[in-house]
């Protein structure tokens, strides 16, 4: 399903598909998310708050889901409507394994508000950013 030309889905149906996908990202439903993406859901689709699937998976500590979304082309640096990056969200939540996945994917330590560097310092997780 191409979200720009969503194969006959109404706006309401498209909105519902995106909401289901966002819930799957929050829950770490990796296999089901892969099905959605394989059937045309853009991997960097956003919810009304500007969160991507990757942002929600990172914030909720699902390293395998984050790794898989990156493999499918998700941008690890897309910030939400509050200018928060997935990396800063993972640092805030103490999701060390997600931080590792995002760093390996080349996530930007200096983008967003606060930056990942600032979030790491704020929450005593500077050691995670050391190479």
Order of alpha helices (4+ residues) and beta strands (2+ residues): alpha-alpha-alpha-alpha-alpha-alpha-alpha
